[in-house]
Amino acid sequence: MADPLLFNPRTYDPAQFDPETRRLLRATVDWFEDRGKRRLIENYRSRAWLADFLAFAAKEGLFATFLTPASAAGHKDQRWDTARIAALNEIFGFYGLDYWYAWQVTILGLGPVWQSDNTAARTRAAELLAQGEVFAFGLSEKAHGADIYSTDMLLTPDDNGGFRATGSKYYIGNGNAAGLVSVFGRRTDIEGPDGYVFFAADSRHPAYHLVKNVVDSSKYVSEFRLEDYPVGPDDVLHTGRAAFDAALNTVNVGKFNLCTASIGICEHAMYEAVTHAHNRILYGRPVTAFPHVRRELADAYVRLVGMKLFSDRAVDYFRSASSDDRRYLLFNPMTKMKVTTEGEKVIDLMWDVIAAKGFEKDTYFAQAAVEIRGLPKLEGTVHVNLALILKFMRNHLLHPAEFAAVPTRLDAADDAFLFAQGPARGLGSVRFHDWRPAYDAYAGVPNVARFREQADALCEFVATAAPDEEQSRDLDLLLAVGQLFALVVHGQLILEQARLTDLDEDVLDELFSVLVRDFSAFAVELHGKDSATVDQQRWALGAVRRPVVDEARSGRVWERVAALSGSYEMAP
């Protein structure tokens, strides 16, 4: 019997969506399943470009349907719907991150276009999508990374009212094949932010020079150079501060996709790992008879469930965002940072169990163990996103505001606000609803109650022992504080989604026993920081808690994990 909490291609029926969305999601699953595991792995190992996959996507109109907003739509099923985009992320992650990556960088490349008022560029983008083309996001550079203040892509005004662009971009996905590349640069005749320009380039133009793929992978992560590339009025997407905002707001849209890709990777790897461990005999017993193995696999399972619960609930806030409700600006870097690092822990726990099996070339797990590492490092490092999360900590914990309840958002609506986010500033003024009711609703669950003690302690820390001005320059200490805060937010949305989906309380209790241990570990880490004050050290040790142990509960959760054995295996 399939576990309803995990994606299983054998039983997958996305009935929550409209008919065309269901058809496309199921068709994508069937395409991968029909190809089989051997071919999937061989293409990964041979680093083959994804031409057959992109041909399938073009034939079905997959990217065009999912990535054309209603304002540019050619038919009724086209819209930008974060709920179904998240579902497709999970499927792509399940079968291989290379497929997800071609889709992800297309999303990034479209971001500046759909935020633009340039009708000609928007029309061209919609036509290219309909033709099955992919897109690219030309932001980062070899010398500066994604430091857009220092771009060396230079646009020199020409005699025709346009520009000539010269410069290089580095680490640009789909740069080998993109019908449209959104490129960030600066004018040579204007200093400062007013000189920024986002413009559209074509990878097939003679002045566009593809240098190389900078990674050893099917993912084509390009270096390219423009030499005297002509940029006309129809190519200019944004100028001045609006170009800067378009870059950051595009990353806001794109980084959300990393969490569900991570979930898909972990789900496929978990089926393999549990099936292998449960059927392997060691010292006359199944590997899963050993207590430490059960603990590691159970911890992996509940962490994965937590990843899914948090991400599903974050979709609702993303889709309900507006200029008056910017709570998504916290939950978004949380999905990017917290969910993807949880994915690494899930893979590591399973790998400790299956050991050498995780290296074998005929397993999905071998690529999962590699690819899961990339997601915390894309669209801003863990450290960058933790630092961003800290901007919201005081308001979130101590100064709640009134908001109407956000419902589950699986409706077939266009998420138009994502391309009208406005200026990328004012994060310190963003307000949040009270986090406590989510915890109060499960006060009778022992480990939720135990974790709530730690969350309340963090509020005390922020109010009475928060880093002073000098410590605020010590990013090493601040990141430890950020990890503690992230756990409280992670728990909050997990609990909100648990209530909406009537999650089994055994699973919830077991999950929060893990979060109690995590909070204690980060508190001990804070205690050991060089600049931690005596009061902060005392607080840190006082926040350590032991989870509530219940062998019967753990046994019931283990039965759910053991039932995964043999419940899915990809056809050869």
KESE-297542 format. One line per field, with one value per residue (C-alpha): residue number from 1; x, y, z; residue in three letters. Coordinates in steps of 0.05 Angstrom, whole numbers, plus 5000, padded with zeros to 4 digits. Layout:
// KESE-297542
seq [NUM:...]
x [X:...]
y [Y:...]
z [Z:...]
type [Ala:...]
//
This chain:
// KESE-297542
seq [1:2:3:4:5:6:7:8:9:10:11:12:13:14:15:16:17:18:19:20:21:22:23:24:25:26:27:28:29:30:31:32:33:34:35:36:37:38:39:40:41:42:43:44:45:46:47:48:49:50:51:52:53:54:55:56:57:58:59:60:61:62:63:64:65:66:67:68:69:70:71:72:73:74:75:76:77:78:79:80:81:82:83:84:85:86:87:88:89:90:91:92:93:94:95:96:97:98:99:100:101:102:103:104:105:106:107:108:109:110:111:112:113:114:115:116:117:118:119:120:121:122:123:124:125:126:127:128:129:130:131:132:133:134:135:136:137:138:139:140:141:142:143:144:145:146:147:148:149:150:151:152:153:154:155:156:157:158:159:160:161:162:163:164:165:166:167:168:169:170:171:172:173:174:175:176:177:178:179:180:181:182:183:184:185:186:187:188:189:190:191:192:193:194:195:196:197:198:199:200:201:202:203:204:205:206:207:208:209:210:211:212:213:214:215:216:217:218:219:220:221:222:223:224:225:226:227:228:229:230:231:232:233:234:235:236:237:238:239:240:241:242:243:244:245:246:247:248:249:250:251:252:253:254:255:256:257:258:259:260:261:262:263:264:265:266:267:268:269:270:271:272:273:274:275:276:277:278:279:280:281:282:283:284:285:286:287:288:289:290:291:292:293:294:295:296:297:298:299:300:301:302:303:304:305:306:307:308:309:310:311:312:313:314:315:316:317:318:319:320:321:322:323:324:325:326:327:328:329:330:331:332:333:334:335:336:337:338:339:340:341:342:343:344:345:346:347:348:349:350:351:352:353:354:355:356:357:358:359:360:361:362:363:364:365:366:367:368:369:370:371:372:373:374:375:376:377:378:379:380:381:382:383:384:385:386:387:388:389:390:391:392:393:394:395:396:397:398:399:400:401:402:403:404:405:406:407:408:409:410:411:412:413:414:415:416:417:418:419:420:421:422:423:424:425:426:427:428:429:430:431:432:433:434:435:436:437:438:439:440:441:442:443:444:445:446:447:448:449:450:451:452:453:454:455:456:457:458:459:460:461:462:463:464:465:466:467:468:469:470:471:472:473:474:475:476:477:478:479:480:481:482:483:484:485:486:487:488:489:490:491:492:493:494:495:496:497:498:499:500:501:502:503:504:505:506:507:508:509:510:511:512:513:514:515:516:517:518:519:520:521:522:523:524:525:526:527:528:529:530:531:532:533:534:535:536:537:538:539:540:541:542:543:544:545:546:547:548:549:550:551:552:553:554:555:556:557:558:559:560:561:562:563:564:565:566:567:568:569:570:571:572]
x [5000:5028:5044:4997:5049:5100:5099:5092:5088:5048:4990:5000:4935:4939:4863:4869:4884:4844:4840:4896:4943:4928:4940:5007:5033:5013:5041:5108:5109:5091:5146:5199:5170:5167:5240:5260:5314:5372:5365:5353:5418:5458:5439:5460:5527:5540:5523:5477:5441:5366:5342:5292:5262:5256:5223:5172:5160:5151:5103:5060:5065:5089:5132:5085:5024:5058:5102:5060:5024:4951:4970:5009:4968:4947:4896:4856:4902:4962:4977:5032:5006:5057:5019:5025:5095:5114:5083:5125:5188:5177:5168:5231:5271:5245:5273:5335:5358:5385:5313:5292:5351:5332:5263:5288:5334:5278:5237:5293:5302:5228:5227:5253:5210:5144:5161:5174:5127:5161:5103:5147:5193:5134:5101:5167:5175:5105:5118:5184:5152:5097:5152:5184:5245:5282:5306:5367:5383:5447:5462:5526:5597:5662:5697:5638:5589:5519:5545:5503:5534:5598:5574:5624:5572:5577:5526:5552:5499:5499:5474:5406:5379:5402:5465:5522:5535:5602:5621:5619:5570:5587:5548:5487:5442:5414:5463:5477:5406:5363:5317:5320:5372:5354:5421:5439:5489:5504:5510:5577:5548:5510:5541:5507:5440:5408:5455:5431:5398:5364:5360:5341:5393:5389:5440:5438:5460:5529:5552:5535:5595:5586:5652:5640:5599:5632:5606:5615:5541:5480:5462:5492:5517:5550:5601:5584:5610:5575:5619:5588:5518:5464:5410:5350:5289:5250:5305:5308:5268:5285:5329:5356:5332:5277:5330:5361:5292:5276:5339:5323:5249:5265:5308:5250:5207:5260:5290:5223:5231:5291:5251:5205:5261:5298:5235:5230:5303:5294:5230:5261:5323:5281:5244:5311:5344:5287:5276:5350:5359:5295:5315:5388:5409:5467:5490:5428:5379:5350:5390:5327:5325:5382:5357:5405:5382:5310:5325:5363:5310:5253:5288:5298:5225:5197:5246:5222:5150:5167:5199:5135:5089:5129:5135:5061:5041:5091:5057:4994:5030:5067:5002:4965:5020:5006:5037:5002:5022:5095:5102:5127:5193:5209:5178:5213:5286:5263:5243:5309:5353:5318:5282:5343:5390:5339:5344:5418:5406:5354:5402:5459:5417:5397:5468:5494:5446:5458:5532:5568:5502:5496:5556:5532:5523:5456:5421:5385:5415:5484:5462:5416:5475:5511:5455:5423:5486:5474:5406:5428:5481:5439:5402:5443:5482:5454:5491:5462:5391:5402:5425:5363:5318:5347:5319:5249:5264:5243:5178:5160:5173:5154:5109:5053:4999:4928:4919:4860:4872:4906:4870:4899:4913:4903:4856:4869:4889:4945:4997:5003:5034:5099:5114:5091:5129:5154:5218:5262:5270:5236:5245:5251:5180:5147:5096:5071:5012:5022:5061:5036:4966:4996:5034:4974:4932:4978:4995:4974:5027:5086:5144:5107:5098:5171:5193:5145:5186:5247:5211:5188:5259:5282:5233:5264:5333:5313:5281:5336:5401:5401:5468:5490:5516:5586:5562:5516:5579:5598:5563:5588:5548:5488:5482:5475:5418:5388:5387:5347:5297:5291:5270:5213:5187:5196:5155:5101:5085:5091:5038:4992:4995:4987:4921:4897:4913:4896:4966:4975:4997:5047:5085:5080:5104:5163:5180:5181:5225:5276:5265:5276:5343:5361:5344:5387:5445:5443:5437:5501:5534:5514:5543:5610:5616:5676:5637:5579:5569:5561:5486:5481:5520:5476:5413:5439:5449:5383:5348:5372:5315:5309:5253:5195:5209:5151:5171:5101:5095:5164:5144:5081:5121:5172:5117:5102:5175:5181:5119:5158:5199:5180:5124:5159:5216:5227:5221:5289]
y [5000:5068:5119:5178:5227:5211:5217:5148:5143:5079:5112:5186:5221:5297:5303:5369:5404:5421:5369:5398:5404:5333:5309:5344:5321:5250:5252:5275:5218:5168:5195:5182:5115:5091:5108:5065:5069:5042:5096:5150:5132:5123:5193:5221:5185:5203:5276:5277:5342:5337:5342:5284:5312:5382:5352:5318:5383:5421:5370:5372:5448:5435:5496:5542:5520:5525:5586:5635:5682:5698:5768:5737:5673:5644:5596:5586:5534:5580:5614:5622:5577:5563:5502:5464:5490:5460:5394:5392:5410:5348:5303:5330:5322:5251:5231:5273:5343:5355:5357:5403:5449:5463:5482:5522:5567:5577:5604:5651:5674:5690:5730:5796:5789:5779:5837:5882:5931:5916:5888:5865:5825:5794:5773:5744:5705:5676:5655:5622:5584:5560:5535:5495:5539:5545:5609:5632:5683:5722:5752:5723:5734:5697:5753:5777:5720:5747:5814:5857:5921:5902:5877:5882:5872:5941:5974:6030:6076:6072:6120:6085:6097:6029:5999:5953:5903:5872:5828:5758:5719:5657:5599:5611:5551:5536:5586:5537:5534:5591:5626:5686:5703:5758:5793:5843:5899:5973:6032:6064:6134:6134:6122:6087:6050:6092:6058:5987:5952:5884:5865:5804:5768:5707:5651:5640:5711:5716:5765:5715:5669:5606:5592:5527:5486:5501:5437:5363:5348:5344:5411:5461:5515:5561:5614:5661:5726:5782:5821:5885:5853:5899:5917:5953:5984:5919:5883:5929:5898:5945:6005:6038:6016:5974:5929:5918:5902:5855:5815:5806:5794:5741:5705:5709:5672:5622:5602:5574:5517:5487:5459:5415:5390:5369:5333:5294:5272:5248:5209:5168:5155:5134:5080:5051:5056:5026:4969:4953:4955:4917:4860:4854:4802:4818:4772:4730:4788:4841:4905:4940:4897:4938:4995:5047:5032:5040:5106:5133:5112:5137:5204:5209:5194:5245:5298:5286:5292:5357:5383:5368:5399:5463:5471:5457:5509:5560:5554:5583:5645:5654:5652:5697:5750:5823:5891:5889:5817:5802:5744:5703:5740:5700:5634:5637:5636:5585:5537:5551:5545:5501:5451:5438:5428:5380:5343:5335:5306:5258:5231:5227:5187:5137:5133:5115:5055:5031:5048:5022:5010:5085:5087:5035:5059:5025:5062:5128:5139:5150:5212:5234:5236:5283:5326:5339:5379:5430:5456:5491:5526:5552:5619:5644:5603:5577:5633:5687:5662:5654:5726:5746:5707:5743:5809:5783:5751:5806:5823:5750:5728:5789:5835:5796:5832:5813:5777:5739:5664:5640:5580:5522:5550:5496:5538:5549:5621:5663:5688:5756:5791:5752:5796:5860:5854:5926:5953:5900:5934:5948:5877:5900:5927:5863:5838:5768:5733:5705:5640:5614:5590:5538:5509:5517:5474:5415:5429:5358:5327:5316:5336:5396:5420:5406:5445:5502:5511:5522:5571:5611:5611:5640:5697:5710:5710:5761:5806:5803:5775:5789:5806:5878:5925:5896:5824:5842:5846:5774:5735:5669:5681:5709:5648:5604:5648:5645:5569:5572:5621:5580:5519:5558:5581:5511:5482:5535:5521:5446:5451:5495:5444:5386:5417:5429:5357:5321:5291:5229:5254:5197:5223:5295:5275:5236:5295:5344:5298:5309:5385:5386:5352:5400:5461:5434:5422:5493:5520:5483:5510:5581:5568:5553:5614:5658:5722:5692:5731:5697:5711:5682:5620:5611:5619:5569:5513:5529:5519:5447:5397:5321:5296:5258:5184:5138:5069:5051:5115:5104:5032:5055:5105:5052:5008:5065:5067:4991:4991:5032:4970:4947:4998:5031:5012:5044:4996:4975]
z [5000:4980:5033:5021:5046:4992:4916:4884:4808:4813:4848:4829:4813:4821:4827:4864:4797:4735:4678:4634:4693:4714:4643:4637:4705:4692:4621:4649:4699:4645:4598:4650:4671:4598:4588:4648:4700:4658:4605:4657:4693:4629:4604:4671:4669:4596:4608:4547:4531:4545:4474:4479:4543:4514:4451:4496:4534:4469:4440:4502:4511:4582:4594:4555:4595:4663:4652:4612:4659:4643:4620:4561:4553:4487:4516:4580:4612:4611:4677:4729:4784:4840:4865:4800:4788:4855:4835:4772:4810:4853:4793:4759:4823:4830:4762:4757:4775:4705:4679:4735:4722:4649:4674:4733:4693:4643:4701:4720:4649:4644:4708:4681:4618:4655:4701:4640:4606:4540:4499:4442:4488:4525:4460:4435:4500:4496:4424:4441:4498:4451:4404:4461:4471:4537:4570:4610:4665:4650:4718:4749:4725:4735:4774:4815:4822:4831:4857:4811:4837:4801:4734:4676:4622:4589:4544:4500:4467:4391:4338:4330:4400:4425:4453:4437:4493:4508:4566:4595:4638:4677:4708:4662:4655:4585:4556:4500:4474:4501:4453:4500:4552:4602:4612:4666:4651:4659:4613:4601:4599:4666:4735:4793:4796:4742:4692:4703:4644:4636:4563:4520:4479:4432:4441:4366:4347:4314:4368:4423:4435:4475:4512:4549:4598:4665:4698:4679:4673:4627:4659:4610:4657:4608:4602:4545:4518:4480:4430:4405:4412:4384:4436:4406:4442:4435:4472:4534:4591:4649:4663:4726:4794:4762:4732:4800:4830:4773:4787:4862:4850:4797:4848:4897:4846:4826:4893:4915:4866:4902:4960:4920:4875:4939:4962:4897:4901:4973:4957:4901:4942:5002:4963:4941:5010:5050:5000:5000:5076:5091:5046:5062:5113:5159:5215:5204:5210:5164:5167:5191:5254:5283:5328:5301:5230:5248:5282:5222:5171:5216:5225:5150:5138:5187:5163:5092:5114:5149:5085:5047:5099:5103:5028:5015:5066:5039:4971:5003:5028:4963:4923:4972:4973:4959:4972:5040:5056:5043:5092:5033:5037:5100:5080:5012:5037:5088:5033:4997:5059:5110:5066:5021:5080:5110:5044:5054:5123:5095:5043:5094:5143:5089:5062:5131:5128:5057:5057:4995:4958:4952:4905:4856:4785:4773:4830:4830:4899:4871:4833:4889:4937:4890:4866:4934:4951:4898:4920:4984:4943:4886:4886:4945:4994:5060:5095:5050:5062:5137:5140:5102:5149:5209:5183:5201:5268:5317:5282:5273:5344:5384:5345:5310:5270:5250:5184:5155:5154:5090:5060:5022:4952:4900:4858:4783:4792:4762:4812:4781:4841:4833:4773:4808:4873:4871:4902:4935:5001:5068:5095:5167:5164:5142:5194:5209:5241:5311:5307:5375:5355:5308:5368:5415:5370:5383:5456:5473:5428:5476:5431:5402:5474:5488:5426:5445:5509:5465:5420:5480:5505:5438:5447:5515:5483:5430:5482:5535:5507:5432:5399:5412:5359:5361:5359:5300:5258:5278:5224:5252:5316:5280:5236:5297:5321:5252:5254:5319:5290:5227:5268:5300:5232:5203:5260:5252:5180:5191:5245:5202:5145:5194:5217:5146:5125:5190:5195:5237:5306:5314:5254:5280:5349:5320:5274:5332:5373:5317:5319:5394:5384:5328:5371:5427:5380:5353:5423:5443:5380:5401:5470:5439:5395:5409:5420:5460:5525:5592:5591:5521:5542:5602:5560:5508:5557:5590:5523:5515:5521:5516:5470:5500:5487:5469:5444:5422:5380:5349:5333:5297:5256:5239:5211:5161:5141:5134:5089:5038:5022:4952:4945:4886:4840:4773:4714:4685]
type [Met:Ala:Asp:Pro:Leu:Leu:Phe:Asn:Pro:Arg:Thr:Tyr:Asp:Pro:Ala:Gln:Phe:Asp:Pro:Glu:Thr:Arg:Arg:Leu:Leu:Arg:Ala:Thr:Val:Asp:Trp:Phe:Glu:Asp:Arg:Gly:Lys:Arg:Arg:Leu:Ile:Glu:Asn:Tyr:Arg:Ser:Arg:Ala:Trp:Leu:Ala:Asp:Phe:Leu:Ala:Phe:Ala:Ala:Lys:Glu:Gly:Leu:Phe:Ala:Thr:Phe:Leu:Thr:Pro:Ala:Ser:Ala:Ala:Gly:His:Lys:Asp:Gln:Arg:Trp:Asp:Thr:Ala:Arg:Ile:Ala:Ala:Leu:Asn:Glu:Ile:Phe:Gly:Phe:Tyr:Gly:Leu:Asp:Tyr:Trp:Tyr:Ala:Trp:Gln:Val:Thr:Ile:Leu:Gly:Leu:Gly:Pro:Val:Trp:Gln:Ser:Asp:Asn:Thr:Ala:Ala:Arg:Thr:Arg:Ala:Ala:Glu:Leu:Leu:Ala:Gln:Gly:Glu:Val:Phe:Ala:Phe:Gly:Leu:Ser:Glu:Lys:Ala:His:Gly:Ala:Asp:Ile:Tyr:Ser:Thr:Asp:Met:Leu:Leu:Thr:Pro:Asp:Asp:Asn:Gly:Gly:Phe:Arg:Ala:Thr:Gly:Ser:Lys:Tyr:Tyr:Ile:Gly:Asn:Gly:Asn:Ala:Ala:Gly:Leu:Val:Ser:Val:Phe:Gly:Arg:Arg:Thr:Asp:Ile:Glu:Gly:Pro:Asp:Gly:Tyr:Val:Phe:Phe:Ala:Ala:Asp:Ser:Arg:His:Pro:Ala:Tyr:His:Leu:Val:Lys:Asn:Val:Val:Asp:Ser:Ser:Lys:Tyr:Val:Ser:Glu:Phe:Arg:Leu:Glu:Asp:Tyr:Pro:Val:Gly:Pro:Asp:Asp:Val:Leu:His:Thr:Gly:Arg:Ala:Ala:Phe:Asp:Ala:Ala:Leu:Asn:Thr:Val:Asn:Val:Gly:Lys:Phe:Asn:Leu:Cys:Thr:Ala:Ser:Ile:Gly:Ile:Cys:Glu:His:Ala:Met:Tyr:Glu:Ala:Val:Thr:His:Ala:His:Asn:Arg:Ile:Leu:Tyr:Gly:Arg:Pro:Val:Thr:Ala:Phe:Pro:His:Val:Arg:Arg:Glu:Leu:Ala:Asp:Ala:Tyr:Val:Arg:Leu:Val:Gly:Met:Lys:Leu:Phe:Ser:Asp:Arg:Ala:Val:Asp:Tyr:Phe:Arg:Ser:Ala:Ser:Ser:Asp:Asp:Arg:Arg:Tyr:Leu:Leu:Phe:Asn:Pro:Met:Thr:Lys:Met:Lys:Val:Thr:Thr:Glu:Gly:Glu:Lys:Val:Ile:Asp:Leu:Met:Trp:Asp:Val:Ile:Ala:Ala:Lys:Gly:Phe:Glu:Lys:Asp:Thr:Tyr:Phe:Ala:Gln:Ala:Ala:Val:Glu:Ile:Arg:Gly:Leu:Pro:Lys:Leu:Glu:Gly:Thr:Val:His:Val:Asn:Leu:Ala:Leu:Ile:Leu:Lys:Phe:Met:Arg:Asn:His:Leu:Leu:His:Pro:Ala:Glu:Phe:Ala:Ala:Val:Pro:Thr:Arg:Leu:Asp:Ala:Ala:Asp:Asp:Ala:Phe:Leu:Phe:Ala:Gln:Gly:Pro:Ala:Arg:Gly:Leu:Gly:Ser:Val:Arg:Phe:His:Asp:Trp:Arg:Pro:Ala:Tyr:Asp:Ala:Tyr:Ala:Gly:Val:Pro:Asn:Val:Ala:Arg:Phe:Arg:Glu:Gln:Ala:Asp:Ala:Leu:Cys:Glu:Phe:Val:Ala:Thr:Ala:Ala:Pro:Asp:Glu:Glu:Gln:Ser:Arg:Asp:Leu:Asp:Leu:Leu:Leu:Ala:Val:Gly:Gln:Leu:Phe:Ala:Leu:Val:Val:His:Gly:Gln:Leu:Ile:Leu:Glu:Gln:Ala:Arg:Leu:Thr:Asp:Leu:Asp:Glu:Asp:Val:Leu:Asp:Glu:Leu:Phe:Ser:Val:Leu:Val:Arg:Asp:Phe:Ser:Ala:Phe:Ala:Val:Glu:Leu:His:Gly:Lys:Asp:Ser:Ala:Thr:Val:Asp:Gln:Gln:Arg:Trp:Ala:Leu:Gly:Ala:Val:Arg:Arg:Pro:Val:Val:Asp:Glu:Ala:Arg:Ser:Gly:Arg:Val:Trp:Glu:Arg:Val:Ala:Ala:Leu:Ser:Gly:Ser:Tyr:Glu:Met:Ala:Pro]
//
